[in-house]
C-alpha cells in the first residue's frame, strides 16, 4: 500500500490520521445529537430542580441551573422557558457547565448550562 504523504515521517502521518479521526468523530456526534434532539423536542420534562448557593457572594445568593449538551438546542429552549415560567427568572444566562459543588468550569468540552439568579 502506497503512503499518502511520501516525504513525511510515519509518526507525523499517524498524527494527521488521528486528528482527522477526532474531527470526523466530533462531527458525527454533533449530527447524531442534533437528529436525536429534533425527534425528542416535545418529550423533555424537568425531573429535578437544581440550585446552588454561591459562597463567594455576601449572603450566599442562590441560582437555578440546568445542564445540556451543545448539540441540544431544543433542550436549551425548553430549559429557558422553564426558568422563565416556573421560577420567575427574567434573564437566563448561558455558559460552559460548572463542576459539581465547585465554582470551577467542567472539563467536559461540549457541556453547557443555563442558569438564573433565584429571587
C-alpha distance (Angstrom), angle and dihedral (degrees) to the residues before:
residue distance angle dihedral
X1 . . .
X2 3.77 . .
X3 3.80 119.3 .
X4 3.80 117.0 -118.8
X5 3.78 94.0 -143.1
X6 3.81 104.1 51.0
X7 3.81 99.7 -177.9
X8 3.79 102.0 36.3
X9 3.79 127.9 90.9
X10 3.80 118.3 -103.4
X11 3.83 92.3 -113.7
X12 3.81 92.6 59.3
X13 3.78 90.9 46.6
X14 3.81 92.5 51.9
X15 3.82 90.1 47.2
X16 3.80 90.6 53.4
X17 3.81 90.3 50.1
X18 3.83 90.9 49.4
X19 3.81 91.7 50.9
X20 3.81 91.7 47.6
X21 3.82 89.7 49.5
X22 3.82 91.3 52.3
X23 3.80 91.8 49.1
X24 3.81 92.3 49.7
X25 3.82 90.9 45.8
X26 3.82 91.6 51.3
X27 3.80 92.5 49.3
X28 3.82 90.4 47.8
X29 3.82 91.7 51.7
X30 3.81 91.4 49.1
X31 3.82 94.0 49.0
X32 3.81 92.9 45.5
X33 3.81 90.8 47.0
X34 3.81 92.0 50.1
X35 3.81 91.1 50.8
X36 3.82 92.5 49.0
X37 3.81 91.0 45.9
X38 3.80 90.6 51.4
X39 3.82 92.5 54.5
X40 3.83 93.8 44.3
X41 3.80 98.0 44.0
X42 3.82 95.1 110.7
X43 3.81 95.8 41.9
X44 3.81 101.6 63.8
X45 3.81 117.6 119.3
X46 3.79 136.3 173.3
X47 3.79 110.8 -112.3
X48 3.78 98.2 172.7
X49 3.79 136.0 13.3
X50 3.80 110.2 -128.3
X51 3.79 120.7 -156.0
X52 3.77 135.1 160.5
X53 3.78 134.0 -161.7
X54 3.76 113.5 -128.7
X55 3.78 109.3 -135.6
X56 3.80 94.9 -167.8
X57 3.82 93.3 65.1
X58 3.77 122.2 81.4
X59 3.78 105.0 -105.6
X60 3.81 91.7 15.8
X61 3.79 102.3 -98.3
X62 3.78 116.5 -143.8
X63 3.75 128.9 -133.6
X64 3.78 132.9 -168.9
X65 3.78 116.5 -136.4
X66 3.79 141.9 177.4
X67 3.79 128.4 -167.2
X68 3.78 129.4 -139.1
X69 3.81 138.8 159.9
X70 3.80 122.4 -99.6
X71 3.82 91.0 -112.7
X72 3.83 93.5 57.8
X73 3.82 105.9 84.0
X74 3.81 93.3 154.8
X75 3.80 91.5 53.9
X76 3.80 88.6 50.5
X77 3.82 90.3 53.6
X78 3.81 90.3 47.8
X79 3.81 92.8 51.8
X80 3.81 90.9 45.8
X81 3.79 89.5 54.6
X82 3.82 90.2 46.1
X83 3.80 92.5 53.7
X84 3.79 91.8 47.2
X85 3.81 98.3 45.2
X86 3.81 106.5 30.4
X87 3.80 102.5 31.2
X88 3.80 99.8 31.2
X89 3.79 94.2 -127.7
X90 3.78 109.9 158.9
X91 3.80 99.3 -164.9
X92 3.81 120.8 32.5
X93 3.81 118.8 -164.5
X94 3.81 129.3 -149.3
X95 3.80 128.0 -148.3
X96 3.76 145.1 138.0
X97 3.80 110.1 -62.3
X98 3.78 119.6 -93.1
X99 3.79 125.9 -132.8
X100 3.78 118.8 -100.3
X101 3.81 113.6 -86.4
X102 3.82 92.0 -2.7
X103 3.76 134.0 87.3
X104 3.77 91.6 -132.7
X105 3.80 129.3 109.8
X106 3.78 117.3 -98.3
X107 3.80 120.7 -112.5
X108 3.81 92.5 -132.3
X109 3.81 104.7 105.2
X110 3.83 102.4 -147.7
X111 3.80 100.0 33.7
X112 3.82 113.5 117.1
X113 3.78 135.3 177.8
X114 3.76 138.1 -157.8
X115 3.78 118.1 -148.4
X116 3.76 143.3 169.2
X117 3.77 136.7 -171.0
X118 3.80 114.1 -97.9
X119 3.78 113.6 -120.2
